[in-house]
Amino acid sequence: MKILVCVKQVPDPDEPVVPDVSGQWLAPGAGRWTMNRLDAFAMEHALVLKDTAGATVEAVSVGPDRAEAVVRRALAMGAGAGFLAPMDERFPDPMAVAALLAGLARQRQPDLILCGAMSEDSMAGVTGPMLAALLFLPFASSVVEIAPAGSGQSIIRAVRELEGGMAEELEIRLPAVLSIQSSGITPRYPVLSHVLRANKQEIFRPEAGAPFLPQPRLRSLETALPPPPPPGRFLTGTAAEKAEKLCDILMQRGLL
């Protein structure tokens, strides 16, 4: 079984973000980037299948040159090969990203494609479904558990997380695309020797990841931080006086 895992570089969620000079996107204030959290879960699921079912794992990212770092992170975690499809846009159109990924998938012919359910920056959650549609493959979202079904490797068993604490178990014939939700597993932390080895591995950069790039469906008009919240008001006095003041405020605002 060959697995292709899609990983995205996103601003470090622990760092504050600031708008760039054009107001088109938010950049990390400290300039730190990381692998999208749900993509790390997708990579861990792929590596578990590598350890238990002998699968081969490859990682691909779409983005500028700096996105090479998340591909190397995937190699350090255990992926056997890494690919970076160049794209200069900081927040690219999801359809263009899906088209590039589909082009590479046609070249690599994976049995299973995994991606995070959504990214931490745009939180659109549409690249996976678009990728499946472009490849005419079955798709399941919010998957939290994956295992081969039976002794062969032509069918995968996937458990989906549903609302209300429910779950759905599916058997899907490969090839297929799955988007991964966070689950009970913990993405592995690469050891130093694997990091050093990954730093020396070649990152393949396909010349043309897709036969064509569709016209953008999405255009960012402006990106800005939310306005600061209004200052709070502290009530003073005894408990009875503060309760009376609070009732007056609520009545003035029509809440009582």
VEXGU-666441 format. One line per field, with one value per residue (C-alpha): x, y, z; residue number from 1; chain; residue in one letter. Coordinates in steps of 0.2 Angstrom, whole numbers. Layout:
N
u <- (X  ...)
v <- (Y  ...)
w <- (Z  ...)
n <- (NUM  ...)
chain <- (A  ...)
res <- (A  ...)
END
This chain:
256
u <- (0  7  1  2  0  -3  5  3  14  4  9  14  -2  7  14  3  -1  0  -7  6  8  -5  -18  -20  -15  -9  9  17  24  39  41  39  30  25  16  -3  -9  -22  -9  2  -12  -14  5  4  -10  0  15  5  0  18  23  8  4  20  14  26  23  26  23  19  16  11  18  33  51  49  36  51  53  36  41  57  47  37  53  60  44  46  40  51  50  45  38  35  24  29  16  20  3  3  -15  -18  -35  -40  -45  -27  -19  -31  -26  -8  -10  -21  -7  6  -6  -8  11  14  -2  -5  -17  -23  -22  -23  -25  -30  -48  -44  -29  -26  -25  -39  -50  -59  -59  -61  -45  -47  -65  -59  -44  -55  -67  -53  -47  -64  -60  -71  -69  -73  -71  -67  -59  -51  -46  -39  -35  -34  -50  -46  -30  -29  -24  -38  -51  -48  -59  -62  -71  -78  -82  -100  -110  -118  -104  -108  -96  -98  -88  -85  -76  -69  -61  -45  -39  -47  -45  -48  -47  -41  -48  -39  -40  -33  -16  -2  9  27  41  56  72  88  95  80  80  98  95  79  90  101  87  82  65  58  50  39  40  21  10  -6  -9  -18  -22  -40  -46  -46  -63  -58  -50  -44  -50  -44  -37  -37  -37  -53  -56  -51  -65  -72  -65  -73  -82  -79  -93  -88  -97  -106  -113  -131  -125  -116  -131  -142  -129  -129  -148  -148  -136  -146  -162  -154  -149  -166  -159  -171)
v <- (0  17  32  50  62  81  93  111  125  137  151  144  145  149  165  181  186  203  209  212  229  224  219  203  190  187  183  176  190  180  173  155  142  124  109  110  101  90  86  79  67  62  58  48  37  34  29  17  9  8  0  -12  -16  -12  3  15  34  49  67  82  101  115  132  143  138  140  126  114  114  104  91  88  87  73  64  65  58  43  47  39  53  71  83  101  109  127  140  158  163  165  160  151  147  129  123  128  118  103  104  103  89  80  81  74  60  55  54  44  33  31  19  31  50  57  75  85  89  108  120  131  147  147  133  130  111  110  105  86  85  95  83  68  76  80  62  54  44  40  52  51  66  68  50  46  28  18  0  -13  -23  -41  -49  -39  -21  -16  -11  1  2  20  26  44  55  62  75  70  58  46  37  29  14  12  0  9  2  9  21  34  50  53  69  66  73  73  57  47  45  57  62  56  67  64  59  69  55  55  75  75  61  71  87  78  70  77  86  83  98  93  105  104  97  99  99  116  128  132  150  156  154  163  180  188  206  211  202  211  207  209  225  226  222  237  240  231  240  236  239  245  246  233  217  225  241  231  221  236  244  228  228  246  242  227  237  251  238  230  214  214)
w <- (0  -5  5  0  15  11  24  25  33  44  56  73  83  99  91  88  70  62  45  32  23  10  22  12  25  43  46  63  72  77  59  65  55  59  51  52  67  59  45  58  64  46  45  61  54  39  49  60  43  38  55  55  37  28  19  10  15  5  10  -1  2  -9  -5  -6  -3  16  15  13  32  34  21  30  46  38  32  50  57  45  27  14  1  1  -13  -13  -27  -28  -27  -22  -15  3  5  -12  -19  -13  -30  -37  -22  -25  -44  -40  -27  -40  -53  -42  -36  -54  -56  -39  -40  -22  -15  -1  1  18  23  38  40  39  41  56  46  33  42  25  25  6  -1  3  -5  -20  -22  -21  -34  -46  -45  -45  -29  -14  0  19  31  49  50  67  64  49  47  33  31  29  24  8  5  -7  6  21  36  42  57  56  70  69  79  96  101  87  75  58  52  34  22  7  -8  -13  -20  -9  -1  18  28  46  62  79  89  103  95  97  82  85  89  77  86  82  71  60  59  54  41  34  32  20  10  -7  -8  -26  -34  -49  -63  -67  -53  -64  -82  -79  -65  -65  -63  -45  -37  -21  -19  -3  -1  16  31  48  66  76  85  103  116  125  142  157  171  189  201  218  235  246  239  239  231  217  214  212  200  190  189  183  169  163  164  154  140  140  147  162)
n <- (1  2  3  4  5  6  7  8  9  10  11  12  13  14  15  16  17  18  19  20  21  22  23  24  25  26  27  28  29  30  31  32  33  34  35  36  37  38  39  40  41  42  43  44  45  46  47  48  49  50  51  52  53  54  55  56  57  58  59  60  61  62  63  64  65  66  67  68  69  70  71  72  73  74  75  76  77  78  79  80  81  82  83  84  85  86  87  88  89  90  91  92  93  94  95  96  97  98  99  100  101  102  103  104  105  106  107  108  109  110  111  112  113  114  115  116  117  118  119  120  121  122  123  124  125  126  127  128  129  130  131  132  133  134  135  136  137  138  139  140  141  142  143  144  145  146  147  148  149  150  151  152  153  154  155  156  157  158  159  160  161  162  163  164  165  166  167  168  169  170  171  172  173  174  175  176  177  178  179  180  181  182  183  184  185  186  187  188  189  190  191  192  193  194  195  196  197  198  199  200  201  202  203  204  205  206  207  208  209  210  211  212  213  214  215  216  217  218  219  220  221  222  223  224  225  226  227  228  229  230  231  232  233  234  235  236  237  238  239  240  241  242  243  244  245  246  247  248  249  250  251  252  253  254  255  256)
chain <- (A  A  A  A  A  A  A  A  A  A  A  A  A  A  A  A  A  A  A  A  A  A  A  A  A  A  A  A  A  A  A  A  A  A  A  A  A  A  A  A  A  A  A  A  A  A  A  A  A  A  A  A  A  A  A  A  A  A  A  A  A  A  A  A  A  A  A  A  A  A  A  A  A  A  A  A  A  A  A  A  A  A  A  A  A  A  A  A  A  A  A  A  A  A  A  A  A  A  A  A  A  A  A  A  A  A  A  A  A  A  A  A  A  A  A  A  A  A  A  A  A  A  A  A  A  A  A  A  A  A  A  A  A  A  A  A  A  A  A  A  A  A  A  A  A  A  A  A  A  A  A  A  A  A  A  A  A  A  A  A  A  A  A  A  A  A  A  A  A  A  A  A  A  A  A  A  A  A  A  A  A  A  A  A  A  A  A  A  A  A  A  A  A  A  A  A  A  A  A  A  A  A  A  A  A  A  A  A  A  A  A  A  A  A  A  A  A  A  A  A  A  A  A  A  A  A  A  A  A  A  A  A  A  A  A  A  A  A  A  A  A  A  A  A  A  A  A  A  A  A  A  A  A  A  A  A)
res <- (M  K  I  L  V  C  V  K  Q  V  P  D  P  D  E  P  V  V  P  D  V  S  G  Q  W  L  A  P  G  A  G  R  W  T  M  N  R  L  D  A  F  A  M  E  H  A  L  V  L  K  D  T  A  G  A  T  V  E  A  V  S  V  G  P  D  R  A  E  A  V  V  R  R  A  L  A  M  G  A  G  A  G  F  L  A  P  M  D  E  R  F  P  D  P  M  A  V  A  A  L  L  A  G  L  A  R  Q  R  Q  P  D  L  I  L  C  G  A  M  S  E  D  S  M  A  G  V  T  G  P  M  L  A  A  L  L  F  L  P  F  A  S  S  V  V  E  I  A  P  A  G  S  G  Q  S  I  I  R  A  V  R  E  L  E  G  G  M  A  E  E  L  E  I  R  L  P  A  V  L  S  I  Q  S  S  G  I  T  P  R  Y  P  V  L  S  H  V  L  R  A  N  K  Q  E  I  F  R  P  E  A  G  A  P  F  L  P  Q  P  R  L  R  S  L  E  T  A  L  P  P  P  P  P  P  G  R  F  L  T  G  T  A  A  E  K  A  E  K  L  C  D  I  L  M  Q  R  G  L  L)
END
